[in-house]
Amino acid sequence: MSNKVTQKDINNTVWKACDTFRGAIDPSQYKDYILTMLFLKYVTDVYNEKKSEYNQKYDGNEDRVKRALERERFIVPDESSFDFLFENRNNPKIGEMINHALAELEEANREKLGGHDGSNIFRNIDFNSSNLGDAKGKIARLRNLLTDFKSLNLSSSNLENNDVIGGAYEFLIANFASDSGKKAGEFFTPGEVSTLLAKLTKSKPGSRIYDPTCGSGSLLIKSGREVGDNNFSLFGQEANGSTWALAVMNMYLHGYDSAVIRWGDTLRNPKHKEGDALMLFDTVVANPPFSLDKWGAEDLASDKYNRFWRGVPPKSKGDWAFISHMLESLNATGKAGVVVPHGVLFRGAAEGKIRAQTLQEDLIEAVIGLPANLFFGTGIPAAIIIFNKKKLNKEKFLFIDASKGYDPGKNQNVLGENHIEHILEVYTQFHDQSMEKGIVEDKFAYIADLAEITENEGNLNIPRYVDTYEEEPEIDIAATQSRITELEQELAGVKTEMEQYLQAFK
């Protein structure tokens, strides 16, 4: 029988570790402490495993072991090791010691864990913070946290598969996603939506894949996996410092060591460049903040990368600003997939002009309406727009109304595998072969041409194209009247019977 660590084991430990913080700090912050500790335990266990392998290989020759370890993925200095911290779990200065451990770990792995633009991944996390309670409470919490993780051996040979640590990340982020980002219109992308978007934009081997608002990196990872082999490169940018740090750790935990994840505001300061120009990609995917207010319209009207040549979006709604950035980041054969609120499809004024321009350029390939209540933190339904610079069906546009295809859940609805497959089947057919204008599948999919959309003044609202109207069945008045009479007679009979029972009991 295998005693390897499974996804469930890690999820249970991580969930138990959350109890350590309940009531002390906001739930949206648990993940920062717990995932950082998970990362530290992982690099320690992997390092220890390698150390013991080299000790055996070189008969305990310390110099040779040390030289071999310096070539490993991560170097873990003694005072950065999880085991060292666990031994010191009762030390009144344990918070400071964990901070020091992380700083030393970063220093020893500067190329990987810091150094880009002077940013480092642990700068937003403070294990000595007064947020963790008074001195006594804080020590108890950190001691419990170290104890929770001690029992988990995360060395490669002890794991059921390579995905379990990344899986724990996804599990925790998903569980606490609903608690953060609502005001900024930031909604964690549920796994099924990420899967759908990754499959819709499936990249070829050798692709450069980019997410300009990458969050904790899940969508980027899924998009990479769709390639089918490891011949791809991942690039991302994230504005929130602690989320960026999680994304960097997430890439390492999934084994994507060469992913380049930058911290900063993508609209005001895009970090992925080649020379003075934006870097170009084969695939761009994103779930940007919905209708972001104050996204930088005033500063970016004269954008030095000329991303807004189609028009500057309204200052209170940044949706088309993100889309414009994505389009300008595509290479000559690139494609992009973006999650948007439905207003992006039909709002007028500046947005209408930008949309009209993308239609004239024939960049839009498909518009897919998703069910309501899929996203943590909001019930509003979203849509996916697919842009493709190498469309097969020129001046034709696929509309899919997938709003009815979901499994109802207690808090969120869920896109089931069958719903994802249905959408993909219809989209792939349109993507891969020439098709004529008209209904593809009744009440689900329709192909419009440019003339029809122009007639609708560039409005891409899905109900204009996919007719989901259900006719009410005709009512047979005479039969209904006769049934009502029957029911009234039955009711009268039941009342008489009741009266008789009641009389008998008097």
Residue pairs with C-beta under 8 A, 6 or more apart in sequence:
2 160
4 158
4 159
4 160
5 152
5 153
5 154
5 158
5 159
5 160
5 164
6 160
6 164
7 160
7 163
7 164
7 167
7 168
7 171
9 152
10 38
10 152
10 154
10 164
10 165
10 167
10 168
11 167
11 168
11 171
13 148
13 149
13 151
13 152
14 34
14 38
14 168
14 171
14 172
15 175
16 148
17 34
17 37
17 144
17 145
17 148
17 149
18 27
18 30
18 34
18 172
20 141
20 144
20 145
20 148
21 29
21 30
21 33
21 34
21 132
21 141
24 131
24 132
24 133
24 137
24 141
25 33
25 131
25 132
26 179
27 176
27 179
28 176
28 179
28 180
29 131
30 172
30 176
31 172
31 173
31 176
31 246
32 124
32 125
32 242
32 245
32 246
33 125
33 127
33 145
34 145
34 172
35 169
35 172
35 173
35 246
35 249
36 102
36 122
36 125
36 245
36 249
37 82
37 145
37 146
37 149
38 149
38 154
38 165
38 168
38 169
38 253
39 249
39 252
39 253
40 80
40 82
40 85
40 101
40 102
40 105
41 82
41 149
41 152
41 154
42 154
42 165
42 253
43 74
43 76
43 105
44 76
44 80
44 81
44 82
44 83
45 82
45 153
45 154
45 155
45 158
46 73
46 74
46 154
46 155
46 156
47 69
47 72
47 74
47 75
47 76
47 81
48 81
48 83
48 155
49 155
49 156
49 157
50 68
50 69
50 72
51 65
51 69
54 64
54 65
54 68
54 69
55 65
57 68
58 64
58 65
58 68
69 75
73 112
73 252
73 257
74 105
74 109
74 112
74 252
75 108
75 109
76 105
76 108
77 104
77 105
77 108
78 84
79 97
79 100
79 101
79 104
80 101
80 102
80 104
80 105
80 108
81 101
82 146
82 149
84 101
85 94
85 97
85 98
85 101
85 146
86 146
86 147
86 150
88 94
88 97
89 142
89 143
89 146
89 147
90 139
90 143
91 97
92 135
92 139
94 127
94 139
94 142
94 143
94 146
95 126
95 127
95 128
95 129
95 132
95 138
95 139
95 142
96 128
98 127
98 128
98 142
99 122
99 126
99 127
99 128
102 122
102 125
102 127
103 122
105 113
105 122
106 113
106 114
106 120
106 121
106 122
107 114
112 252
112 257
113 120
113 121
113 122
113 248
114 120
114 121
116 262
116 263
117 262
117 263
117 264
117 271
119 241
119 244
119 263
121 244
121 245
121 248
121 249
122 245
123 241
123 245
124 241
124 242
124 245
125 242
125 245
127 142
128 138
130 138
132 138
132 141
132 142
133 141
154 165
156 162
159 165
162 254
162 255
163 254
165 253
165 254
166 221
166 250
166 253
166 254
169 216
169 246
169 249
169 250
169 253
170 191
170 218
173 188
173 216
173 218
173 246
174 188
174 190
174 191
174 376
177 187
177 188
177 376
177 377
178 188
178 376
178 377
178 411
180 186
181 187
181 188
181 289
181 377
182 377
182 378
184 289
184 292
185 289
185 290
185 291
185 292
186 215
186 289
186 290
187 287
187 290
187 375
187 376
187 377
187 378
188 215
188 375
188 376
188 377
189 197
189 215
189 218
189 219
189 287
189 339
189 375
190 374
190 375
190 376
190 412
190 414
190 415
191 218
192 374
192 414
192 415
192 416
192 420
193 287
193 339
193 370
193 374
193 375
193 382
193 415
194 218
194 219
194 222
194 287
195 222
195 420
196 384
196 415
196 420
196 423
196 424
197 219
197 222
197 223
197 285
197 287
197 337
197 339
197 384
198 219
198 222
198 223
198 225
198 226
198 285
199 226
199 420
199 424
200 337
200 366
200 368
200 384
200 386
200 423
200 424
200 427
201 223
201 226
201 283
201 285
201 335
201 336
201 337
201 386
202 226
202 227
203 209
203 223
203 224
203 226
203 227
203 232
203 282
203 283
204 227
204 282
205 227
205 228
205 229
205 231
205 232
206 231
206 232
206 282
207 227
207 232
207 233
207 281
207 282
207 283
208 232
208 233
208 235
208 279
208 280
208 281
208 282
208 283
209 220
209 223
209 224
209 232
209 233
209 234
209 235
209 281
209 282
209 283
209 284
209 285
210 234
210 235
210 236
210 272
210 279
210 281
210 283
210 284
210 285
210 329
211 217
211 219
211 220
211 223
211 235
211 236
211 237
211 284
211 285
211 286
212 236
212 237
212 266
212 270
212 284
212 286
212 288
212 322
212 325
212 326
212 329
213 237
213 238
213 239
213 266
213 286
213 287
213 288
213 289
213 322
214 220
214 236
214 237
214 238
214 247
214 261
214 286
215 238
215 243
215 247
215 287
216 243
216 246
216 247
216 250
217 236
217 246
217 247
217 250
217 251
217 259
217 261
218 250
219 285
219 286
219 287
220 234
220 236
220 247
220 259
220 285
221 234
221 250
221 251
221 254
221 256
223 234
223 283
223 285
224 232
224 234
224 256
233 258
233 259
233 260
234 251
234 256
234 258
234 259
234 260
234 261
235 259
235 260
235 261
235 272
235 279
235 281
236 247
236 259
236 260
236 261
236 262
237 261
237 262
237 263
237 264
237 266
237 270
237 271
237 272
238 244
238 247
238 261
238 262
238 263
239 263
239 264
239 265
239 266
241 263
244 261
244 262
244 263
247 261
248 261
251 257
251 259
251 261
260 272
262 271
262 272
263 271
264 270
264 271
265 296
266 322
266 325
267 295
267 296
267 300
267 318
267 321
267 322
267 325
268 296
268 299
268 300
270 278
270 305
270 325
272 278
272 279
272 329
273 279
274 280
277 305
278 305
278 307
278 328
278 329
279 329
280 329
280 330
280 331
280 334
281 329
281 330
281 331
281 334
282 331
282 333
282 334
282 335
283 334
283 335
283 336
284 326
284 329
284 330
284 334
284 335
284 336
284 337
285 336
285 337
285 338
286 322
286 326
286 336
286 337
286 338
286 339
287 338
287 339
288 318
288 319
288 322
288 338
288 339
288 340
289 318
289 322
290 319
290 340
290 341
290 378
290 380
290 382
291 316
291 317
291 318
291 319
291 341
291 343
292 317
292 318
292 319
292 321
292 322
293 315
293 316
293 317
293 318
294 315
294 316
295 313
295 315
295 318
295 321
296 318
296 321
297 312
297 313
297 314
297 315
297 321
298 315
300 307
300 308
300 312
300 321
301 308
301 312
305 328
306 328
307 324
307 325
307 328
308 321
308 324
310 324
310 353
310 354
310 357
310 358
311 320
311 350
311 353
311 354
311 357
312 321
312 350
313 319
313 320
313 321
313 324
313 350
313 351
313 354
314 349
314 350
314 351
317 343
317 347
317 351
319 340
319 341
319 343
319 344
319 351
320 344
320 350
320 351
320 354
320 355
322 338
323 336
323 338
323 340
323 344
323 354
323 358
323 385
323 387
324 354
326 336
326 338
326 387
327 336
327 358
327 363
327 387
330 336
330 387
330 389
331 389
332 389
333 389
333 390
334 389
335 365
335 386
335 387
335 388
335 389
335 390
336 386
336 387
336 388
337 384
337 385
337 386
337 387
338 384
338 385
338 387
339 382
339 383
339 384
340 382
340 383
340 384
340 385
341 380
341 382
341 383
342 369
342 380
342 381
342 382
342 383
342 461
342 462
344 351
344 355
344 383
344 385
345 355
345 367
345 383
345 385
345 459
345 460
345 461
345 462
346 459
346 460
346 461
352 457
352 458
355 458
355 460
356 458
358 364
358 387
359 397
359 450
359 453
359 454
359 458
362 391
362 394
362 395
362 450
363 387
363 388
363 389
363 391
364 385
364 386
364 387
364 397
364 460
365 386
365 387
365 388
365 391
365 393
365 397
365 398
365 430
365 431
366 384
366 385
366 386
366 397
366 398
366 399
366 400
366 427
366 430
367 383
367 384
367 385
367 386
367 397
367 398
367 399
367 400
367 460
367 462
368 383
368 384
368 385
368 386
368 399
368 400
368 402
368 423
368 427
369 381
369 383
369 400
369 401
369 402
369 403
369 462
369 466
370 381
370 382
370 383
370 384
370 402
370 403
370 415
371 381
371 402
371 403
371 404
371 405
371 406
371 413
371 415
372 379
372 380
372 381
372 403
372 413
373 379
373 381
373 412
373 413
374 381
374 382
374 406
374 412
374 413
374 414
374 415
375 382
375 412
376 412
381 403
383 462
386 427
388 431
392 431
392 432
392 433
392 434
393 430
393 434
393 435
393 447
395 449
395 450
396 435
396 437
396 447
396 448
396 449
396 450
397 447
397 448
397 449
397 450
397 453
397 460
398 426
398 427
398 430
398 440
398 445
398 446
398 447
399 445
399 446
399 447
399 448
399 460
399 462
399 465
399 466
400 423
400 426
400 427
400 444
400 445
400 462
400 466
401 443
401 444
401 445
401 462
401 463
401 466
401 468
402 419
402 422
402 423
402 444
404 468
405 415
405 416
405 418
405 419
405 422
405 423
406 413
406 414
406 415
406 416
406 419
407 413
407 414
407 415
407 416
407 419
408 414
422 444
426 440
426 441
426 444
426 445
429 435
429 440
430 440
430 447
435 447
436 447
437 447
437 448
437 449
437 452
438 446
438 447
439 445
439 446
440 446
440 447
443 466
443 467
443 468
444 466
445 466
446 465
446 466
446 467
448 465
452 465
453 459
453 460
456 464
